[in-house]
Amino acid sequence: MENVDEEIVDLRFFLAGLELGRRDAAALFFLVGVLSAAYGWVILGFVMTYSWVLGIMFIAVVNDLLGRYNSFVETVLSGSKLGLKRLSGFILMRWAVRDALTQILGLWFFGEIDDQYTFFKMFLRLKLMPFSVTSPWIGGYDKEISGFLFAWFLMDTLVSFILAVDSWVTIANTRRSGREIVKEGCNLLVTMFHQAIQLKCLEVILSGSFVRWVLVRQCGRSFAIIFQSMVEVYFMVAWLIYYLSARHRDASLSGRRFGRRDLEGLIVGLRRSEAMTR
């Protein structure tokens, strides 16, 4: 009985080559549980924040185009409700896609790391990449990290371009499935493809990963976060304007019209849906 606490719990099914005492194993699982709970709250905050901001931007921009001026409080409240109701699921799906692709790339480039502590630290940094402005750089693995960052940059740019207007498609019509939303978003990108490419290139230049990491090194993390937030809001509005312009172009090519009445219909439709849920 004296050696009960020293019994070895083989965790090779979890981390190859790692053996811990029972107390250490309990502490490890407790730590994993705490980290998982904290990560869940981070995801929740991420989804809610993006849903609120996108909803508020939609209400503010459409009302401005229509010449309607609501109070700041009314715009924030109605936009927040709209975003949470219609966009939270899409934002969560978009995060899940990016996270899954990030982990696949991480396993591809870092799967052969033997040092379990380094692998665990790298894993945590990869999980936090969608929420962080810092690089997952760790000394001693320059070649692997350089390859990962290059591949991740290309992957993230492609995914974000494909989903660039899907947030606005989702707000305009939530009855469509995820596949239909992505399909319509791609059709709208093709409608004004050159403008979409130019807008995306400008977005990558001003708010890409490389720019963020340079700002962190030169100006500090706080400035980088503030700058990134401002640029992201700017391009949210830019992609909304692009979405409305693409819908106007698509309607014109089909012999239809998309103008003030359609914008008013979006707002009226949102108000009707809110009234039906009350």
Backbone as CSV, one residue per row, in Angstrom:
resi,resn,N_x,N_y,N_z,CA_x,CA_y,CA_z,C_x,C_y,C_z
1,MET,0.815,-1.209,0.000,0.000,0.000,0.000,0.853,1.266,0.000
2,GLU,2.123,1.116,0.473,2.970,2.292,0.570,3.312,2.863,-0.805
3,ASN,3.258,1.980,-1.791,3.649,2.433,-3.131,2.454,2.705,-4.041
4,VAL,1.261,2.845,-3.423,0.066,3.048,-4.244,0.177,4.334,-5.050
5,ASP,0.671,5.389,-4.371,0.752,6.682,-5.048,1.830,6.725,-6.112
6,GLU,2.702,5.702,-6.104,3.783,5.684,-7.070,3.499,4.766,-8.251
7,GLU,2.267,4.239,-8.296,1.913,3.372,-9.414,1.987,4.159,-10.722
8,ILE,2.434,3.458,-11.708,2.631,4.117,-12.998,1.391,3.955,-13.859
9,VAL,0.930,5.083,-14.369,-0.195,5.081,-15.292,0.360,5.329,-16.686
10,ASP,0.259,4.330,-17.481,0.813,4.433,-18.831,-0.143,5.222,-19.708
11,LEU,0.315,6.362,-20.183,-0.523,7.224,-21.022,-0.034,7.238,-22.462
12,ARG,0.545,6.124,-22.879,1.075,6.105,-24.235,-0.017,6.234,-25.282
13,PHE,-1.240,5.903,-24.897,-2.343,6.098,-25.839,-2.627,7.574,-26.044
14,PHE,-2.154,8.415,-25.114,-2.422,9.854,-25.201,-1.214,10.620,-25.730
15,LEU,-0.063,10.366,-25.114,1.178,10.959,-25.586,2.242,9.874,-25.610
16,ALA,2.729,9.571,-26.776,3.661,8.459,-26.914,4.883,8.672,-26.034
17,GLY,5.212,7.630,-25.254,6.410,7.655,-24.443,6.272,8.397,-23.134
18,LEU,5.069,8.867,-22.755,4.886,9.633,-21.532,4.336,8.735,-20.444
19,GLU,5.034,8.653,-19.322,4.584,7.880,-18.183,4.550,8.781,-16.963
20,LEU,3.422,8.728,-16.212,3.241,9.610,-15.076,2.782,8.819,-13.871
21,GLY,3.112,9.323,-12.676,2.534,8.759,-11.474,1.068,9.113,-11.388
22,ARG,0.351,8.429,-10.492,-1.092,8.647,-10.413,-1.423,10.083,-10.040
23,ARG,-0.681,10.645,-9.101,-0.941,12.035,-8.725,-0.675,12.978,-9.897
24,ASP,0.425,12.735,-10.595,0.738,13.576,-11.753,-0.308,13.430,-12.848
25,ALA,-0.810,12.200,-13.023,-1.843,11.978,-14.037,-3.118,12.723,-13.685
26,ALA,-3.494,12.685,-12.383,-4.688,13.412,-11.950,-4.511,14.913,-12.162
27,ALA,-3.315,15.409,-11.838,-3.047,16.833,-12.045,-3.091,17.193,-13.525
28,LEU,-2.574,16.288,-14.381,-2.589,16.540,-15.815,-4.011,16.607,-16.357
29,PHE,-4.846,15.642,-15.956,-6.223,15.641,-16.438,-6.998,16.842,-15.904
30,PHE,-6.699,17.259,-14.669,-7.334,18.463,-14.131,-6.935,19.685,-14.950
31,LEU,-5.636,19.761,-15.289,-5.158,20.880,-16.103,-5.816,20.886,-17.475
32,VAL,-5.931,19.697,-18.081,-6.576,19.600,-19.389,-8.032,20.041,-19.301
33,GLY,-8.712,19.653,-18.212,-10.101,20.059,-18.034,-10.246,21.559,-17.897
34,VAL,-9.353,22.175,-17.105,-9.395,23.627,-16.933,-9.119,24.338,-18.254
35,LEU,-8.112,23.863,-18.987,-7.787,24.473,-20.277,-8.929,24.322,-21.274
36,SER,-9.589,23.164,-21.256,-10.715,22.938,-22.170,-11.867,23.879,-21.855
37,ALA,-12.151,24.051,-20.541,-13.224,24.965,-20.147,-12.887,26.403,-20.541
38,ALA,-11.640,26.801,-20.300,-11.227,28.153,-20.667,-11.302,28.361,-22.179
39,TYR,-10.893,27.329,-22.933,-10.939,27.425,-24.392,-12.379,27.525,-24.884
40,GLY,-13.278,26.810,-24.210,-14.689,26.905,-24.564,-15.223,28.313,-24.372
41,TRP,-14.827,28.965,-23.276,-15.253,30.347,-23.047,-14.652,31.290,-24.080
42,VAL,-13.416,31.015,-24.493,-12.786,31.836,-25.534,-13.566,31.729,-26.842
43,ILE,-13.949,30.509,-27.200,-14.728,30.303,-28.426,-16.069,31.018,-28.332
44,LEU,-16.728,30.896,-27.163,-18.020,31.560,-26.975,-17.884,33.070,-27.122
45,GLY,-16.859,33.643,-26.487,-16.642,35.079,-26.617,-16.329,35.489,-28.041
46,PHE,-15.551,34.667,-28.747,-15.212,34.933,-30.146,-16.464,34.952,-31.016
47,VAL,-17.314,33.939,-30.861,-18.528,33.836,-31.668,-19.476,34.991,-31.365
48,MET,-19.679,35.297,-30.083,-20.601,36.371,-29.710,-20.099,37.725,-30.200
49,THR,-18.799,37.976,-30.052,-18.255,39.270,-30.467,-18.409,39.488,-31.967
50,TYR,-18.030,38.501,-32.767,-18.153,38.633,-34.216,-19.618,38.727,-34.644
51,SER,-20.492,37.982,-33.982,-21.915,38.046,-34.314,-22.470,39.427,-34.017
52,TRP,-22.135,39.980,-32.868,-22.586,41.321,-32.516,-22.092,42.356,-33.524
53,VAL,-20.800,42.340,-33.804,-20.217,43.366,-34.674,-20.797,43.285,-36.083
54,LEU,-20.911,42.083,-36.634,-21.461,41.935,-37.984,-22.919,42.374,-38.037
55,GLY,-23.696,42.021,-37.022,-25.092,42.442,-36.983,-25.232,43.947,-36.890
56,ILE,-24.423,44.565,-36.041,-24.472,46.022,-35.892,-24.054,46.708,-37.190
57,MET,-23.005,46.206,-37.837,-22.553,46.793,-39.095,-23.631,46.696,-40.171
58,PHE,-24.326,45.566,-40.219,-25.372,45.387,-41.226,-26.487,46.408,-41.028
59,ILE,-26.979,46.534,-39.802,-28.059,47.483,-39.524,-27.606,48.912,-39.803
60,ALA,-26.403,49.271,-39.362,-25.921,50.641,-39.521,-25.737,51.008,-40.992
61,VAL,-25.133,50.115,-41.773,-24.853,50.420,-43.180,-26.139,50.484,-44.001
62,VAL,-27.029,49.512,-43.826,-28.274,49.504,-44.599,-29.133,50.712,-44.252
63,ASN,-29.232,51.058,-42.967,-29.994,52.248,-42.582,-29.371,53.512,-43.160
64,ASP,-28.050,53.567,-43.215,-27.385,54.735,-43.786,-27.664,54.837,-45.282
65,LEU,-27.641,53.720,-45.992,-27.944,53.740,-47.428,-29.384,54.143,-47.694
66,LEU,-30.267,53.808,-46.776,-31.676,54.166,-46.925,-31.979,55.571,-46.413
67,GLY,-31.008,56.216,-45.787,-31.231,57.549,-45.246,-31.975,57.541,-43.935
68,ARG,-31.972,56.402,-43.251,-32.630,56.304,-41.948,-31.573,56.416,-40.856
69,TYR,-31.849,57.232,-39.883,-30.881,57.458,-38.822,-31.507,57.106,-37.478
70,ASN,-31.142,55.943,-36.981,-31.590,55.504,-35.669,-30.567,55.915,-34.617
71,SER,-30.993,55.887,-33.376,-30.075,56.217,-32.294,-28.987,55.155,-32.183
72,PHE,-27.883,55.538,-31.582,-26.763,54.608,-31.423,-27.175,53.394,-30.603
73,VAL,-27.910,53.636,-29.527,-28.332,52.534,-28.653,-29.263,51.590,-29.400
74,GLU,-30.195,52.141,-30.161,-31.131,51.305,-30.914,-30.399,50.470,-31.965
75,THR,-29.442,51.085,-32.637,-28.670,50.348,-33.642,-27.876,49.214,-33.013
76,VAL,-27.246,49.480,-31.875,-26.451,48.454,-31.200,-27.333,47.312,-30.714
77,LEU,-28.473,47.644,-30.109,-29.349,46.598,-29.578,-29.934,45.735,-30.688
78,SER,-30.471,46.381,-31.726,-31.075,45.614,-32.815,-30.022,44.823,-33.587
79,GLY,-28.853,45.417,-33.800,-27.788,44.707,-34.501,-27.251,43.532,-33.712
80,SER,-27.129,43.693,-32.400,-26.650,42.597,-31.556,-27.618,41.426,-31.576
81,LYS,-28.910,41.721,-31.459,-29.919,40.656,-31.515,-29.892,39.949,-32.867
82,LEU,-29.784,40.747,-33.919,-29.749,40.167,-35.264,-28.538,39.258,-35.440
83,GLY,-27.380,39.733,-35.008,-26.169,38.941,-35.168,-26.213,37.637,-34.402
84,LEU,-26.651,37.696,-33.142,-26.719,36.472,-32.344,-27.719,35.482,-32.922
85,LYS,-28.827,35.991,-33.427,-29.878,35.110,-33.923,-29.501,34.454,-35.247
86,ARG,-28.894,35.209,-36.138,-28.693,34.709,-37.496,-27.258,34.309,-37.840
87,LEU,-26.299,34.796,-37.070,-24.908,34.581,-37.477,-24.095,33.696,-36.548
88,SER,-24.570,33.455,-35.342,-23.752,32.702,-34.383,-23.397,31.314,-34.914
89,GLY,-24.368,30.637,-35.538,-24.092,29.312,-36.092,-23.085,29.360,-37.223
90,PHE,-23.202,30.356,-38.092,-22.265,30.475,-39.208,-20.860,30.817,-38.722
91,ILE,-20.755,31.733,-37.752,-19.445,32.096,-37.214,-18.782,30.884,-36.576
92,LEU,-19.564,30.084,-35.858,-19.019,28.873,-35.245,-18.542,27.889,-36.310
93,MET,-19.319,27.746,-37.386,-18.920,26.849,-38.471,-17.638,27.338,-39.139
94,ARG,-17.539,28.635,-39.367,-16.342,29.192,-39.998,-15.112,28.983,-39.120
95,TRP,-15.282,29.171,-37.800,-14.160,28.915,-36.897,-13.770,27.442,-36.927
96,ALA,-14.767,26.544,-36.931,-14.483,25.106,-36.918,-13.701,24.689,-38.157
97,VAL,-14.052,25.257,-39.310,-13.338,24.929,-40.548,-11.888,25.386,-40.465
98,ARG,-11.674,26.611,-40.026,-10.309,27.126,-39.917,-9.502,26.347,-38.888
99,ASP,-10.137,26.018,-37.763,-9.425,25.280,-36.719,-9.042,23.887,-37.206
100,ALA,-9.963,23.218,-37.898,-9.674,21.870,-38.393,-8.524,21.889,-39.399
101,LEU,-8.553,22.842,-40.323,-7.476,22.936,-41.310,-6.143,23.295,-40.651
102,THR,-6.196,24.147,-39.617,-4.977,24.497,-38.893,-4.372,23.286,-38.207
103,GLN,-5.232,22.465,-37.576,-4.729,21.275,-36.888,-4.169,20.250,-37.880
104,ILE,-4.807,20.123,-39.037,-4.294,19.193,-40.055,-2.909,19.628,-40.522
105,LEU,-2.757,20.924,-40.792,-1.442,21.434,-41.184,-0.432,21.265,-40.052
106,GLY,-0.893,21.477,-38.810,0.002,21.311,-37.677,0.517,19.896,-37.550
107,LEU,-0.375,18.917,-37.712,0.057,17.520,-37.659,0.997,17.181,-38.812
108,TRP,0.755,17.780,-39.964,1.586,17.507,-41.134,3.016,18.013,-40.927
109,PHE,3.143,19.215,-40.350,4.466,19.813,-40.207,5.138,19.490,-38.873
110,PHE,4.347,19.246,-37.821,4.935,19.071,-36.491,4.677,17.691,-35.897
111,GLY,4.129,16.785,-36.675,3.788,15.467,-36.146,4.986,14.637,-35.731
112,GLU,6.172,14.962,-36.223,7.365,14.178,-35.915,8.200,14.776,-34.788
113,ILE,7.680,15.783,-34.091,8.404,16.357,-32.953,8.393,15.356,-31.801
114,ASP,9.556,14.989,-31.300,9.661,13.984,-30.241,9.481,14.581,-28.849
115,ASP,9.892,15.823,-28.665,9.785,16.459,-27.352,8.316,16.741,-27.043
116,GLN,7.764,16.024,-26.043,6.341,16.139,-25.747,5.977,17.525,-25.226
117,TYR,6.865,18.146,-24.445,6.582,19.488,-23.935,6.492,20.488,-25.079
118,THR,7.430,20.411,-26.018,7.408,21.304,-27.178,6.175,21.056,-28.038
119,PHE,5.822,19.781,-28.214,4.645,19.449,-29.013,3.381,20.003,-28.363
120,PHE,3.276,19.868,-27.030,2.101,20.369,-26.318,2.026,21.890,-26.408
121,LYS,3.171,22.564,-26.261,3.195,24.020,-26.373,2.810,24.467,-27.780
122,MET,3.300,23.753,-28.781,2.947,24.069,-30.159,1.458,23.847,-30.402
123,PHE,0.920,22.759,-29.839,-0.499,22.458,-29.995,-1.358,23.583,-29.425
124,LEU,-1.011,24.088,-28.243,-1.769,25.174,-27.634,-1.702,26.438,-28.484
125,ARG,-0.546,26.735,-29.019,-0.413,27.937,-29.843,-1.210,27.822,-31.138
126,LEU,-1.265,26.634,-31.700,-2.060,26.439,-32.910,-3.543,26.606,-32.615
127,LYS,-3.990,26.125,-31.445,-5.400,26.260,-31.084,-5.794,27.722,-30.893
128,LEU,-4.832,28.545,-30.484,-5.128,29.950,-30.208,-4.866,30.858,-31.406
129,MET,-4.415,30.313,-32.516,-4.082,31.149,-33.670,-5.248,31.998,-34.174
130,PRO,-6.498,31.478,-34.227,-7.588,32.332,-34.712,-7.889,33.520,-33.814
131,PHE,-7.429,33.483,-32.544,-7.753,34.549,-31.600,-6.551,35.410,-31.244
132,SER,-5.378,35.108,-31.771,-4.151,35.750,-31.319,-3.498,36.522,-32.451
133,VAL,-2.675,37.515,-32.073,-1.915,38.280,-33.058,-0.441,37.889,-33.028
134,THR,-0.092,36.896,-32.230,1.297,36.481,-32.108,1.570,35.259,-32.966
135,SER,2.829,35.072,-33.312,3.241,33.940,-34.132,3.501,32.715,-33.264
136,PRO,3.219,31.499,-33.775,3.501,30.281,-33.016,4.965,29.869,-33.097
137,TRP,5.862,30.854,-33.204,7.267,30.546,-33.434,7.917,29.991,-32.175
138,ILE,8.618,28.878,-32.303,9.369,28.247,-31.222,10.766,27.946,-31.743
139,GLY,11.777,28.333,-30.980,13.149,28.145,-31.415,13.506,26.686,-31.641
140,GLY,14.314,26.443,-32.659,14.769,25.096,-32.949,13.989,24.397,-34.038
141,TYR,12.877,24.978,-34.466,12.043,24.355,-35.503,11.734,25.379,-36.598
142,ASP,12.754,26.130,-36.977,12.555,27.219,-37.933,12.034,26.722,-39.276
143,LYS,12.586,25.618,-39.771,12.181,25.099,-41.071,10.728,24.656,-41.055
144,GLU,10.337,23.888,-40.021,8.959,23.396,-39.936,7.970,24.543,-39.776
145,ILE,8.305,25.509,-38.914,7.385,26.615,-38.665,7.270,27.515,-39.887
146,SER,8.376,27.735,-40.595,8.315,28.549,-41.818,7.401,27.904,-42.854
147,GLY,7.547,26.592,-43.043,6.673,25.889,-43.978,5.227,25.915,-43.541
148,PHE,4.998,25.740,-42.237,3.628,25.775,-41.726,2.995,27.138,-41.934
149,LEU,3.710,28.211,-41.594,3.149,29.556,-41.720,2.833,29.895,-43.170
150,PHE,3.690,29.480,-44.093,3.429,29.734,-45.513,2.175,28.987,-45.969
151,ALA,2.077,27.697,-45.612,0.906,26.905,-46.005,-0.350,27.424,-45.320
152,TRP,-0.234,27.789,-44.042,-1.400,28.287,-43.313,-1.873,29.618,-43.881
153,PHE,-0.945,30.485,-44.277,-1.313,31.768,-44.865,-2.102,31.564,-46.153
154,LEU,-1.634,30.670,-47.016,-2.351,30.394,-48.262,-3.720,29.796,-47.985
155,MET,-3.779,28.830,-47.053,-5.041,28.181,-46.721,-6.030,29.170,-46.118
156,ASP,-5.568,29.980,-45.178,-6.455,30.928,-44.509,-6.962,31.983,-45.480
157,THR,-6.094,32.433,-46.384,-6.514,33.418,-47.382,-7.574,32.845,-48.312
158,LEU,-7.380,31.604,-48.751,-8.338,30.969,-49.655,-9.683,30.762,-48.969
159,VAL,-9.665,30.244,-47.744,-10.913,29.989,-47.018,-11.648,31.292,-46.732
160,SER,-10.925,32.302,-46.274,-11.572,33.579,-45.973,-12.126,34.236,-47.232
161,PHE,-11.477,34.027,-48.383,-11.994,34.582,-49.637,-13.282,33.878,-50.048
162,ILE,-13.304,32.552,-49.934,-14.506,31.794,-50.299,-15.693,32.192,-49.425
163,LEU,-15.427,32.473,-48.148,-16.501,32.799,-47.203,-16.657,34.301,-46.996
164,ALA,-16.090,35.120,-47.883,-16.017,36.563,-47.655,-17.386,37.215,-47.498
165,VAL,-18.364,36.830,-48.309,-19.683,37.468,-48.263,-20.745,36.561,-47.664
166,ASP,-20.350,35.393,-47.180,-21.338,34.439,-46.674,-22.037,34.930,-45.416
167,SER,-21.375,35.775,-44.631,-22.033,36.341,-43.447,-23.250,37.157,-43.852
168,TRP,-23.106,37.954,-44.900,-24.213,38.799,-45.353,-25.278,37.972,-46.055
169,VAL,-24.879,36.922,-46.746,-25.859,36.004,-47.334,-26.684,35.347,-46.233
170,THR,-26.044,34.979,-45.146,-26.736,34.337,-44.031,-27.723,35.284,-43.374
171,ILE,-27.328,36.541,-43.180,-28.235,37.514,-42.575,-29.456,37.737,-43.459
172,ALA,-29.235,37.838,-44.762,-30.335,38.123,-45.681,-31.328,36.976,-45.766
173,ASN,-30.857,35.740,-45.613,-31.753,34.585,-45.730,-31.189,33.433,-44.907
174,THR,-31.786,33.191,-43.746,-31.308,32.112,-42.867,-31.953,30.769,-43.182
175,ARG,-32.896,30.736,-44.115,-33.579,29.479,-44.419,-32.733,28.553,-45.288
176,ARG,-31.656,29.058,-45.823,-30.818,28.245,-46.696,-29.865,27.384,-45.873
177,SER,-29.497,26.265,-46.461,-28.535,25.377,-45.814,-27.128,25.947,-45.966
178,GLY,-26.175,25.361,-45.236,-24.803,25.833,-45.328,-24.249,25.727,-46.730
179,ARG,-24.572,24.641,-47.430,-24.095,24.472,-48.805,-24.679,25.540,-49.722
180,GLU,-25.954,25.853,-49.558,-26.584,26.872,-50.401,-25.995,28.252,-50.128
181,ILE,-25.674,28.521,-48.861,-25.074,29.811,-48.515,-23.703,29.961,-49.168
182,VAL,-22.885,28.923,-49.061,-21.554,28.969,-49.671,-21.659,29.077,-51.190
183,LYS,-22.614,28.358,-51.782,-22.788,28.401,-53.232,-23.183,29.793,-53.698
184,GLU,-24.135,30.429,-53.006,-24.531,31.778,-53.401,-23.386,32.762,-53.194
185,GLY,-22.645,32.597,-52.100,-21.502,33.470,-51.873,-20.480,33.372,-52.986
186,CYS,-20.199,32.161,-53.435,-19.249,31.973,-54.544,-19.787,32.572,-55.838
187,ASN,-21.088,32.429,-56.072,-21.689,33.023,-57.273,-21.557,34.543,-57.265
188,LEU,-21.743,35.154,-56.088,-21.602,36.603,-55.986,-20.147,37.029,-56.170
189,LEU,-19.211,36.220,-55.712,-17.795,36.531,-55.935,-17.446,36.464,-57.416
190,VAL,-18.010,35.482,-58.119,-17.750,35.344,-59.554,-18.372,36.501,-60.325
191,THR,-19.506,37.015,-59.846,-20.200,38.102,-60.539,-19.313,39.334,-60.685
192,MET,-18.559,39.651,-59.639,-17.622,40.784,-59.684,-16.245,40.279,-59.246
193,PHE,-15.700,39.354,-60.021,-14.515,38.616,-59.588,-13.291,39.517,-59.445
194,HIS,-13.060,40.393,-60.413,-11.869,41.244,-60.364,-11.918,42.180,-59.157
195,GLN,-13.092,42.742,-58.883,-13.227,43.611,-57.714,-13.026,42.826,-56.421
196,ALA,-13.521,41.580,-56.407,-13.351,40.743,-55.217,-11.880,40.429,-54.970
197,ILE,-11.137,40.124,-56.041,-9.707,39.833,-55.913,-8.957,41.059,-55.401
198,GLN,-9.265,42.217,-55.959,-8.595,43.443,-55.532,-8.889,43.753,-54.069
199,LEU,-10.144,43.585,-53.673,-10.521,43.850,-52.288,-9.833,42.881,-51.336
200,LYS,-9.760,41.614,-51.734,-9.110,40.619,-50.877,-7.615,40.881,-50.777
201,CYS,-6.980,41.246,-51.870,-5.549,41.555,-51.828,-5.274,42.738,-50.900
202,LEU,-6.117,43.745,-50.976,-5.953,44.897,-50.086,-6.148,44.488,-48.631
203,GLU,-7.115,43.617,-48.393,-7.349,43.139,-47.029,-6.155,42.352,-46.505
204,VAL,-5.589,41.502,-47.349,-4.422,40.708,-46.936,-3.234,41.614,-46.632
205,ILE,-3.062,42.661,-47.442,-1.935,43.569,-47.233,-2.065,44.310,-45.906
206,LEU,-3.274,44.767,-45.585,-3.462,45.605,-44.402,-3.713,44.819,-43.122
207,SER,-4.283,43.620,-43.243,-4.644,42.881,-42.023,-4.185,41.433,-42.047
208,GLY,-3.236,41.110,-42.912,-2.751,39.743,-42.976,-1.899,39.365,-41.776
209,SER,-1.592,38.084,-41.679,-0.823,37.567,-40.549,0.557,38.209,-40.468
210,PHE,1.197,38.385,-41.628,2.542,38.968,-41.632,2.524,40.385,-41.078
211,VAL,1.531,41.179,-41.499,1.427,42.557,-41.015,1.181,42.576,-39.513
212,ARG,0.325,41.682,-39.019,0.043,41.634,-37.584,1.302,41.337,-36.787
213,TRP,2.069,40.361,-37.237,3.268,39.974,-36.490,4.343,41.056,-36.557
214,VAL,4.429,41.772,-37.676,5.361,42.896,-37.764,4.949,43.995,-36.793
215,LEU,3.648,44.280,-36.714,3.164,45.302,-35.787,3.427,44.911,-34.341
216,VAL,3.275,43.630,-34.027,3.553,43.169,-32.664,5.010,43.415,-32.308
217,ARG,5.904,43.130,-33.239,7.336,43.304,-32.978,7.732,44.776,-32.903
218,GLN,7.165,45.604,-33.782,7.603,46.987,-33.886,6.835,47.940,-32.970
219,CYS,5.539,47.682,-32.789,4.684,48.638,-32.071,4.065,48.084,-30.798
220,GLY,4.228,46.796,-30.548,3.647,46.224,-29.344,2.329,45.527,-29.623
221,ARG,1.971,44.618,-28.720,0.770,43.808,-28.914,-0.504,44.635,-28.828
222,SER,-0.557,45.601,-27.907,-1.777,46.402,-27.737,-2.097,47.185,-29.003
223,PHE,-1.087,47.830,-29.571,-1.308,48.582,-30.807,-1.728,47.655,-31.935
224,ALA,-1.102,46.472,-32.011,-1.444,45.522,-33.073,-2.897,45.072,-32.957
225,ILE,-3.360,44.831,-31.732,-4.744,44.404,-31.532,-5.712,45.503,-31.943
226,ILE,-5.423,46.747,-31.527,-6.300,47.871,-31.874,-6.330,48.085,-33.386
227,PHE,-5.162,48.064,-34.019,-5.083,48.263,-35.467,-5.823,47.157,-36.205
228,GLN,-5.609,45.914,-35.786,-6.277,44.793,-36.438,-7.791,44.905,-36.309
229,SER,-8.276,45.291,-35.128,-9.719,45.414,-34.914,-10.321,46.477,-35.825
230,MET,-9.651,47.619,-35.934,-10.153,48.693,-36.789,-10.177,48.271,-38.253
231,VAL,-9.111,47.605,-38.692,-9.048,47.172,-40.092,-10.100,46.104,-40.375
232,GLU,-10.325,45.190,-39.435,-11.337,44.149,-39.635,-12.725,44.756,-39.768
233,VAL,-13.050,45.741,-38.931,-14.352,46.403,-39.034,-14.477,47.121,-40.375
234,TYR,-13.408,47.775,-40.812,-13.431,48.464,-42.108,-13.749,47.492,-43.233
235,PHE,-13.108,46.332,-43.236,-13.334,45.385,-44.325,-14.657,44.634,-44.165
236,MET,-15.197,44.560,-42.963,-16.563,44.056,-42.824,-17.523,44.940,-43.616
237,VAL,-17.376,46.251,-43.445,-18.217,47.198,-44.185,-17.924,47.115,-45.682
238,ALA,-16.652,46.991,-46.042,-16.285,46.918,-47.463,-16.901,45.694,-48.132
239,TRP,-16.863,44.546,-47.459,-17.450,43.341,-48.039,-18.980,43.417,-48.064
240,LEU,-19.579,44.137,-47.122,-21.028,44.332,-47.172,-21.407,45.180,-48.383
241,ILE,-20.666,46.250,-48.629,-20.915,47.068,-49.820,-20.710,46.237,-51.080
242,TYR,-19.671,45.414,-51.083,-19.440,44.534,-52.231,-20.611,43.575,-52.414
243,TYR,-21.112,43.008,-51.315,-22.237,42.071,-51.395,-23.457,42.736,-52.023
244,LEU,-23.771,43.947,-51.583,-24.929,44.650,-52.136,-24.700,44.996,-53.609
245,SER,-23.476,45.393,-53.956,-23.164,45.701,-55.358,-23.247,44.456,-56.229
246,ALA,-22.759,43.330,-55.707,-22.816,42.083,-56.470,-24.253,41.624,-56.665
247,ARG,-25.091,41.808,-55.655,-26.503,41.453,-55.818,-27.165,42.345,-56.861
248,HIS,-26.799,43.621,-56.879,-27.338,44.526,-57.900,-26.879,44.093,-59.291
249,ARG,-25.608,43.745,-59.443,-25.090,43.285,-60.737,-25.756,41.977,-61.155
250,ASP,-25.895,41.053,-60.227,-26.515,39.769,-60.540,-27.964,39.945,-60.957
251,ALA,-28.679,40.838,-60.263,-30.070,41.092,-60.631,-30.163,41.740,-62.010
252,SER,-29.253,42.655,-62.320,-29.261,43.313,-63.631,-28.997,42.317,-64.752
253,LEU,-28.068,41.381,-64.530,-27.779,40.366,-65.541,-28.960,39.438,-65.765
254,SER,-29.799,39.296,-64.755,-30.972,38.419,-64.863,-32.218,39.168,-65.298
255,GLY,-32.080,40.455,-65.601,-33.221,41.248,-66.030,-34.090,41.721,-64.887
256,ARG,-33.564,41.696,-63.681,-34.313,42.161,-62.522,-33.658,43.424,-61.974
257,ARG,-34.258,43.973,-60.922,-33.720,45.168,-60.298,-33.455,44.886,-58.826
258,PHE,-32.392,45.493,-58.337,-32.084,45.425,-56.911,-31.739,46.836,-56.455
259,GLY,-32.644,47.434,-55.723,-32.444,48.811,-55.315,-32.985,49.097,-53.939
260,ARG,-33.561,50.288,-53.798,-34.010,50.754,-52.494,-35.085,49.846,-51.903
261,ARG,-36.014,49.399,-52.754,-37.084,48.540,-52.237,-36.533,47.237,-51.669
262,ASP,-35.516,46.715,-52.313,-34.921,45.471,-51.818,-34.216,45.697,-50.483
263,LEU,-33.532,46.840,-50.346,-32.905,47.159,-49.069,-33.950,47.340,-47.980
264,GLU,-35.033,48.036,-48.329,-36.114,48.191,-47.359,-36.723,46.842,-47.007
265,GLY,-36.792,45.954,-48.010,-37.321,44.619,-47.750,-36.466,43.840,-46.770
266,LEU,-35.145,44.049,-46.829,-34.268,43.378,-45.872,-34.572,43.819,-44.453
267,ILE,-34.710,45.129,-44.251,-34.988,45.649,-42.914,-36.366,45.233,-42.445
268,VAL,-37.373,45.348,-43.341,-38.737,44.956,-42.973,-38.800,43.474,-42.650
269,GLY,-38.093,42.664,-43.455,-38.080,41.230,-43.190,-37.466,40.902,-41.849
270,LEU,-36.412,41.630,-41.486,-35.788,41.405,-40.186,-36.734,41.779,-39.062
271,ARG,-37.446,42.886,-39.225,-38.378,43.310,-38.184,-39.536,42.336,-38.050
272,ARG,-40.010,41.807,-39.171,-41.100,40.835,-39.105,-40.666,39.563,-38.395
273,SER,-39.447,39.116,-38.701,-38.959,37.899,-38.052,-38.794,38.108,-36.556
274,GLU,-38.361,39.323,-36.151,-38.238,39.605,-34.729,-39.610,39.632,-34.064
275,ALA,-40.606,40.223,-34.768,-41.948,40.291,-34.200,-42.560,38.905,-34.048
276,MET,-42.281,38.011,-34.982,-42.832,36.663,-34.908,-42.233,35.858,-33.766
277,THR,-40.991,36.175,-33.389,-40.347,35.434,-32.303,-40.740,35.953,-30.932
278,ARG,-41.363,37.106,-30.869,-41.762,37.671,-29.574,-43.067,37.045,-29.089
